[in-house]
């Protein structure tokens, strides 16, 4: 299936702003390349590894969009989102997906989050440390767009779920994964002891990926997925939303209504510097709000007021 690819040059310091803008207008995947490397020697990075920032002083960002996307409309949306960035050097082209899949598979290695949670790609053996009886192993092949756990926003949520499980606060609970993508957070919750999970995403391909990954991990009977407009009204003791800060702000009423009294919420996809506004936004419904940082990204979590 072809995609519309956008590419641009930027500096390391500008990269988070460019990436945030690209994701806000609907980029399916963002890749970073060394702008100064010799042709053919570049090493693609789809998402930095946890605890690492393997970027260069000058880099090329490329982003995938659905092939039918309008390039001029995307450029206008990017300029409106962050007019302080230079969008004059953006280039577009049509690409096939095979090379992107290979680059992603090369980057995706087994990873550990917290005490019990392991994300292991299908093309790797389960590492020895993940073979303990209480290990929560998620075998994942999310493809191009939906999240492998290597991005700090996902890592922050995985560690939060793992910590809940270690404290015994996840066992037998129902979980809502809002903006589920590959379903990685819902799958982790189920593997860590949740009784059932619901995934919500506005991308039909994400819902398919979540369902497929659940079946591969033998938890398909405990995960249901819905588009936002078809999501059944319900409350949950555990809610996690790994989306962008602008969406977390717009959906505050909805997300608060999904958390049962005394239930817990985790909000991620927040750039450092955006957290204070969201803390104030969610304070009417939640107490014990706190932040955790990973690189340039933040997670907010708290407890629903009785």
Secondary structure in CASP SS format (residue, H / E / C, confidence):
PFRMAT SS
TARGET T0000
AUTHOR 0000-0000-0000
METHOD secondary structure of the structure
MODEL  1
X C 1.00
X C 1.00
X E 1.00
X E 1.00
X E 1.00
X E 1.00
X E 1.00
X E 1.00
X E 1.00
X E 1.00
X E 1.00
X C 1.00
X C 1.00
X C 1.00
X H 1.00
X H 1.00
X H 1.00
X H 1.00
X H 1.00
X H 1.00
X H 1.00
X H 1.00
X H 1.00
X H 1.00
X C 1.00
X C 1.00
X C 1.00
X C 1.00
X E 1.00
X E 1.00
X E 1.00
X E 1.00
X E 1.00
X E 1.00
X C 1.00
X C 1.00
X C 1.00
X C 1.00
X C 1.00
X C 1.00
X C 1.00
X C 1.00
X C 1.00
X C 1.00
X E 1.00
X C 1.00
X C 1.00
X C 1.00
X C 1.00
X C 1.00
X C 1.00
X C 1.00
X C 1.00
X C 1.00
X C 1.00
X C 1.00
X C 1.00
X E 1.00
X E 1.00
X E 1.00
X E 1.00
X E 1.00
X E 1.00
X E 1.00
X E 1.00
X E 1.00
X C 1.00
X C 1.00
X C 1.00
X C 1.00
X H 1.00
X H 1.00
X H 1.00
X H 1.00
X H 1.00
X H 1.00
X H 1.00
X H 1.00
X H 1.00
X H 1.00
X H 1.00
X C 1.00
X C 1.00
X C 1.00
X C 1.00
X C 1.00
X C 1.00
X C 1.00
X C 1.00
X C 1.00
X E 1.00
X E 1.00
X E 1.00
X E 1.00
X E 1.00
X C 1.00
X C 1.00
X H 1.00
X H 1.00
X H 1.00
X H 1.00
X H 1.00
X H 1.00
X H 1.00
X H 1.00
X H 1.00
X H 1.00
X C 1.00
X C 1.00
X C 1.00
X E 1.00
X E 1.00
X E 1.00
X C 1.00
X C 1.00
X C 1.00
X E 1.00
X E 1.00
X E 1.00
X E 1.00
X E 1.00
X C 1.00
X C 1.00
X C 1.00
X C 1.00
X C 1.00
X C 1.00
X H 1.00
X H 1.00
X H 1.00
X C 1.00
X C 1.00
X C 1.00
X C 1.00
X C 1.00
X E 1.00
X E 1.00
X E 1.00
X E 1.00
X E 1.00
X C 1.00
X C 1.00
X C 1.00
X C 1.00
X C 1.00
X C 1.00
X C 1.00
X C 1.00
X C 1.00
X C 1.00
X C 1.00
X H 1.00
X H 1.00
X H 1.00
X H 1.00
X H 1.00
X H 1.00
X H 1.00
X H 1.00
X H 1.00
X H 1.00
X H 1.00
X H 1.00
X H 1.00
X H 1.00
X H 1.00
X C 1.00
X C 1.00
X C 1.00
X C 1.00
X C 1.00
X C 1.00
X C 1.00
X E 1.00
X E 1.00
X E 1.00
X E 1.00
X E 1.00
X C 1.00
X C 1.00
X C 1.00
X C 1.00
X C 1.00
X H 1.00
X H 1.00
X H 1.00
X H 1.00
X H 1.00
X H 1.00
X H 1.00
X H 1.00
X C 1.00
X C 1.00
X C 1.00
X C 1.00
X E 1.00
X E 1.00
X E 1.00
X E 1.00
X E 1.00
X C 1.00
X C 1.00
X C 1.00
X H 1.00
X H 1.00
X H 1.00
X H 1.00
X H 1.00
X H 1.00
X H 1.00
X H 1.00
X H 1.00
X H 1.00
X H 1.00
X H 1.00
X H 1.00
X C 1.00
X C 1.00
X C 1.00
X H 1.00
X H 1.00
X H 1.00
X E 1.00
X E 1.00
X E 1.00
X E 1.00
X C 1.00
X H 1.00
X H 1.00
X H 1.00
X C 1.00
X C 1.00
X C 1.00
X C 1.00
X C 1.00
X E 1.00
X E 1.00
X E 1.00
X E 1.00
X E 1.00
X E 1.00
X E 1.00
X C 1.00
X C 1.00
X H 1.00
X H 1.00
X H 1.00
X H 1.00
X H 1.00
X H 1.00
X C 1.00
X H 1.00
X H 1.00
X H 1.00
X H 1.00
X H 1.00
X H 1.00
X H 1.00
X E 1.00
X E 1.00
X E 1.00
X E 1.00
X E 1.00
X E 1.00
X E 1.00
X E 1.00
X E 1.00
X E 1.00
X E 1.00
X E 1.00
X E 1.00
X C 1.00
X C 1.00
X C 1.00
X H 1.00
X H 1.00
X H 1.00
X H 1.00
X H 1.00
X H 1.00
X H 1.00
X H 1.00
X C 1.00
X C 1.00
X C 1.00
X E 1.00
X E 1.00
X E 1.00
X E 1.00
X E 1.00
X E 1.00
X E 1.00
X E 1.00
X E 1.00
X C 1.00
X C 1.00
X E 1.00
X E 1.00
X E 1.00
X E 1.00
X E 1.00
X E 1.00
X E 1.00
X E 1.00
X C 1.00
X C 1.00
END
